[in-house]
Amino acid sequence: MNCSINHATLSPDTELATATGRRIGPVILDVRNISLRFGGVKALTNISFNVREHEIRAIIGPNGAGKSSMLNCINGVYTPTEGSITFRGQPFSRIRPHQVAARGIGRTFQNLALFNGMSVLDNIMSGRNMKMRSNLFLQALRIGPAEREELQHRRFVEEIIELLEIEAYRKVPVGQLPYGLQKRVDLGRALAMEPTVLLMDEPMAGMNLEEKQDMCRFILDVNEEYGTTIVLIEHDMSVVMDISDRVVVLDYGKKIGDGPPAEVQANEDVIRAYLGTSG
């Protein structure tokens, strides 16, 4: 199939190949007619789009377009004023962030919130807390089943550290690392939750070209090796066009475009609102 396919007409259960060469599956996350208001301010207005299993789905738009607000609705930080969000066929209704995470939706944030005094290993291990069955008392004592459980989780974390190529820094306090490496640790902590869908809010903000290239590679590796579905907000259009399967475009809280990257890039509304007019 080529980039001109009309994704809106596809059945939610249809599998398809994208321009990136990835084979993406049925709809896993369905956002329908979402509106969000803060008093008299409309942050989002009647937005609908879906996310398919194993795809990389980008959300783009100018500053203030409502991109982060959309992610906040998906992961339970905000409750939409109108509309519905369905994950794996189950609706979200006034659900809190930790409940969303328990269902399999992870999140990284634009602003890092790492434990600067803790090592890389311990920061990523903190993402395993929801997977641990032993109570905090047994975890602190590290005895019996708690010790065996921690060793199992640590092995999984070591695999993430290897994937993200930060083995040399595993015992280094995160606060001593350069920004680009801290962003990898943030990604690793989110991956430690084993999310089915990972929401990423500007994962490459503030990075230089080399760091962006590395992060692109890691996002692709995570998508391929773990099968993680990625939903990301990104301002760098070269990144969006290179790695995403489909793009949804927001402007002033409204959707103005949705489709494969090449189709969105040629959309006149998108050009006017975001990419800049030609000539």
C-alpha positions in Angstrom: 0.0 0.0 0.0 1.2 3.5 -0.7 0.9 6.8 1.2 -2.3 7.8 -0.5 -4.4 5.1 1.3 -7.4 6.5 3.1 -6.8 5.4 6.7 -10.2 6.8 7.8 -12.0 4.2 5.8 -10.1 1.2 7.3 -11.8 -1.2 9.7 -10.3 -1.0 13.2 -9.3 -4.6 12.9 -7.5 -4.2 9.6 -3.7 -4.7 9.5 -1.7 -2.7 7.0 1.8 -1.9 5.8 3.0 1.7 6.1 5.4 3.8 4.1 8.1 3.1 6.8 7.9 -0.6 5.9 6.4 -1.6 9.3 3.4 -3.8 9.5 1.0 -2.3 12.0 -2.0 -4.0 13.6 -5.5 -3.2 14.6 -6.6 -0.2 16.5 -5.4 -0.4 20.1 -6.2 3.2 21.3 -9.3 5.1 20.1 -9.8 8.8 20.8 -13.3 10.0 19.9 -14.7 13.5 19.9 -12.5 14.7 22.8 -13.1 18.2 24.1 -11.4 19.8 27.1 -12.3 23.1 28.7 -10.8 25.0 31.5 -13.5 27.5 32.5 -14.1 29.5 29.3 -10.9 28.4 27.7 -11.2 25.6 25.1 -8.0 23.5 25.1 -9.3 20.8 22.8 -12.3 20.8 20.5 -13.9 17.6 19.2 -10.7 15.7 18.4 -10.8 12.1 17.1 -8.0 9.8 16.0 -6.8 6.3 16.7 -3.5 4.5 17.3 -2.7 1.1 15.8 -0.8 -1.6 17.5 3.0 -1.4 16.9 2.9 1.9 15.0 4.7 5.1 15.7 2.1 7.8 15.8 3.2 11.5 15.9 1.2 14.4 17.2 2.4 17.8 15.8 1.3 21.4 15.8 2.4 24.9 16.8 3.0 25.8 20.5 -0.3 26.0 22.3 -2.1 23.7 19.9 -3.2 21.3 22.6 -0.7 18.4 22.1 0.3 17.9 25.7 -3.3 18.4 26.8 -4.2 15.5 24.5 -1.6 13.2 26.1 -2.8 14.4 29.5 -6.3 13.3 28.6 -5.0 9.9 27.5 -3.0 9.1 30.6 -5.6 10.4 33.1 -4.0 13.7 34.2 -7.0 15.5 32.7 -10.6 14.3 32.5 -12.1 15.3 29.1 -15.1 17.6 29.2 -16.6 15.6 26.3 -15.8 12.5 24.3 -14.4 9.0 25.1 -11.0 7.2 25.1 -10.9 3.5 24.6 -7.9 1.2 25.1 -8.0 -2.4 24.0 -11.8 -2.1 23.8 -12.1 -0.8 27.4 -13.3 2.8 27.9 -11.5 5.2 30.3 -13.9 7.0 32.5 -12.5 9.3 35.2 -9.4 7.1 35.5 -6.3 8.2 37.4 -2.7 8.1 36.0 -1.6 5.2 38.1 -4.6 3.2 36.9 -3.8 4.1 33.3 -0.2 2.9 33.8 -1.4 -0.3 35.3 -3.4 -1.0 32.2 -0.3 -0.6 30.0 0.1 3.0 29.0 3.4 4.6 30.0 4.5 8.2 29.7 7.7 10.3 29.4 7.5 14.0 30.0 9.1 17.0 28.4 10.6 18.1 31.7 12.7 15.4 33.3 11.7 14.3 36.8 14.5 11.8 37.6 16.0 11.1 41.0 19.3 13.1 40.5 21.0 11.6 43.5 20.2 8.0 42.6 22.2 5.9 40.1 21.0 5.2 36.5 20.3 1.6 37.6 18.2 2.6 40.6 16.3 5.3 38.6 15.3 2.7 36.0 14.5 0.1 38.7 12.0 2.6 40.2 9.9 2.0 37.1 9.5 -1.6 38.1 7.6 -0.8 41.3 4.2 -1.5 39.8 5.5 -5.0 38.8 6.7 -5.9 42.3 4.5 -8.2 44.4 6.5 -8.0 47.7 5.5 -5.3 50.2 7.9 -2.4 50.9 9.0 -3.9 54.2 10.2 -7.1 52.6 11.8 -5.1 49.7 13.8 -3.1 52.2 15.1 -6.1 54.0 15.7 -8.0 50.7 15.0 -11.4 52.1 13.5 -14.6 50.7 11.0 -14.1 47.9 11.6 -10.3 47.9 15.3 -10.8 47.1 14.6 -13.3 44.3 11.9 -11.0 42.9 14.3 -8.0 42.9 17.0 -10.1 41.1 14.5 -10.9 38.3 13.5 -7.3 37.9 17.1 -6.2 37.9 17.9 -8.6 35.0 15.1 -7.0 33.0 16.4 -3.5 33.8 19.9 -4.5 32.7 18.5 -5.5 29.4 17.0 -2.0 29.0 20.3 -0.4 30.0 22.0 -2.5 27.3 19.4 -1.6 24.7 19.9 2.1 25.5 23.7 1.8 25.5 24.2 3.3 28.9 26.0 0.3 30.6 29.1 2.5 31.3 26.9 4.8 33.4 24.8 2.3 35.3 26.2 3.2 38.7 26.6 6.9 38.1 24.2 9.4 39.8 21.8 10.7 37.2 22.5 14.3 38.2 26.0 14.0 36.9 25.0 12.9 33.4 24.7 15.2 30.4 21.1 16.0 29.3 21.0 13.6 26.4 21.9 10.6 28.6 19.4 11.7 31.2 16.7 11.6 28.5 17.7 8.0 27.8 17.4 7.2 31.5 13.9 8.7 31.5 13.0 6.5 28.5 14.5 3.5 30.3 12.4 4.1 33.4 9.2 4.3 31.3 10.2 1.1 29.5 10.7 -0.7 32.9 6.9 -0.6 33.3 6.7 -2.7 30.1 4.0 -0.4 28.5 2.0 -1.6 25.6 1.7 2.0 24.5 4.3 4.6 25.4 3.4 8.3 25.3 6.4 10.6 24.7 6.1 14.3 25.1 8.9 16.0 23.0 11.5 13.3 23.7 14.1 15.3 21.7 13.5 18.8 23.0 16.8 20.5 23.8 19.0 17.9 22.1 21.7 18.5 19.6 21.7 16.8 16.2 23.7 13.8 17.4 21.6 13.2 20.4 18.4 13.4 18.3 19.8 10.8 15.9 20.6 8.5 18.9 17.1 9.0 20.3 15.5 8.3 17.0 17.4 5.0 16.8 16.4 4.0 20.3 12.7 4.8 19.7 12.8 2.6 16.6 14.6 -0.1 18.5 12.0 -0.1 21.3 9.2 -0.2 18.7 10.9 -3.1 16.9 12.4 -5.2 19.7 9.7 -4.7 22.4 6.8 -4.2 20.0 5.9 -1.1 21.9 3.4 1.2 20.3 4.7 4.8 20.4 2.7 8.1 20.5 5.0 11.1 20.4 4.8 14.8 20.3 7.7 16.3 18.3 8.5 19.6 16.8 11.4 18.5 14.6 9.6 17.8 11.3 12.6 15.8 9.9 12.2 13.4 12.8 8.5 13.1 12.3 8.7 12.4 8.6 11.5 9.9 9.1 10.2 7.6 11.9 6.4 8.0 12.1 3.8 5.9 10.4 1.0 8.4 10.7 0.7 12.0 11.9 -2.2 13.9 13.5 -1.9 17.7 13.4 -3.5 20.0 15.9 -3.9 23.8 15.7 -5.6 25.9 18.4 -7.0 22.7 19.9 -8.6 21.5 16.7 -7.5 18.7 14.4 -6.5 20.0 10.9 -4.7 16.9 9.5 -4.4 13.2 9.9 -2.6 10.6 7.8 0.7 9.3 6.5 3.6 11.8 6.8 3.9 12.6 3.1 0.1 13.2 2.9 0.2 15.5 6.0 3.2 17.4 4.7 1.3 18.2 1.5 -1.9 19.3 3.3 -2.5 23.0 2.7 -4.0 23.6 6.1 -1.0 22.1 7.8 1.4 24.1 5.6 -0.3 27.3 6.5 -0.6 26.5 10.3 2.6 24.8 11.0 5.1 24.2 8.2 5.0 27.8 6.8 3.7 28.9 3.4 5.9 28.3 0.4 7.1 31.1 -1.9 
